Structure formats: structure tokens, C-alpha cells
Amino acid sequence: MGILQWLFDAKIQFGNGQFILWREVLGNLFGLLSALGGMRRKVWAWPVGIVGNLLLLTVFLGTVFGSPNAVNLLGQAGRQVMFIATAVYGWYRWYGATHSGGAAVEPRWASWGTRALLVVAMVGGTALLTPIFSALGSFPPVWADAWIFMGSLLATFGMAKGWVEFWLIWVAVDVVGVPLLVSAGYYASAFMYVFYGCFTLIGFFVWWRVNAREKVQVQVHMPDPTVSRGRRTEG
């Protein structure tokens, strides 16, 4: 109980009465480690991320857990629950792939139809959740909280499916998330969002190159049969 009590109460003081909760720092560090594992397509990225999600859930439900920063961000809190549920799916999917003799996930581009559905889900989900979060007392501007929730849901699902575009969804989340978190007083998370924004762009290009490299390898090992037939005809 002593360690748990410390974890809930510990904070870093700075400036004129400002502070950062250690739970917020640790939760974001676990999230960063999970993102790094995801970029490298490591299965351990999922359970590590779950630990960070549990810590951040207690942070963003400030009034529920008696946090020194008594501000509720329901979109931020709700997405931690969503992260955990989606992480279980991603963990199962990647773990099963590695034990079938393959890589945890093979990065690939989503189809144009899937991209259209992602855009519709992002915009429509934000519009649907905004009045709900507003009625529940989420921190304004509420649409930003709803946007972060929907983007996080779609990005995590996209990571589990292996879509390269999921990194770009994270960028869209980070752009909106930074000013919202600063205004709500969650400075550690805001700082990490800035860092995540740069990191997700790197992750996007890493998965892009992996996809291109694996596509070339497939073409080398499985040449176009029409080309092969043409060469035999010429011979």
C-alpha cells in the first residue's frame, strides 16, 4: 500500500504552484516504449502499452481517483480503456502470427475504400461523441477530446491490422492533443504528444520502407508469369 499511495500522490513541483504527476510521466514513458516496440513490430509492445494505459486512466479521471489535478478528460480516459481492449486484440493477432512462423505483422497500405471509411469514422465519430462528452462534463473544447478518442481508436486498430496509414492518424491526434492538454494542465502528456508527433512521422516512413522492401522481395521470388512466358517465346 505504501508504494501505491506514493504512486497516487507523488508529483513534481515547478514554477508558481504548477506540478506534474509521476503517474502521468510513467504512463507516457510506457506509452513511448510501446510505440517504439510497435515501430519495430515487437509483440511486447502491446502488454507494455497496457501498463501505461492503466496508469494514465487514473490520471485523466482526476476527480474519481482523488488526483491533485481534479480535471476530467473523458475522451483521454475513455481512450485508455479502448486502448486496453484493442491492445488485447493486437497482442493476440501479432502473437499468433509469430507462432505461425511469420513476422508479427506485415505492413501494408489500406485500400482506398478503407481509407474513406477511416475518414468518415473519424469525422462522424467526433461529431457523435462531442455532445455526449459535453453532457458528461469533459474539459472544453469538447470536440478536441472526442477527436483524440476517435483517432486513438482508429490508429490502434490500424496498427493491429498492419496498415501503414495508422501512423498518420496519430499525427492528426497529436496536432489537436497538444493545445488541449496544455490548457487542461497536463503538461507531461502535452510534451509527450509533441515528441510523439515527431516519432510517429519516423514510424510512418519506417513502415513505408518495410512495405516497399517486402514488396520487392515478393516480386523477386515470384516474378510476373507473363514476363516469363514472353522470354520463353522469344527464345
Summary of the structure (lengths in Angstrom):
residues: 235
radius of gyration: 20.9
end to end distance: 80.4
largest distance: 82.9
contacts: 735
relative contact order: 0.11
helix: 74%
strand: 5%
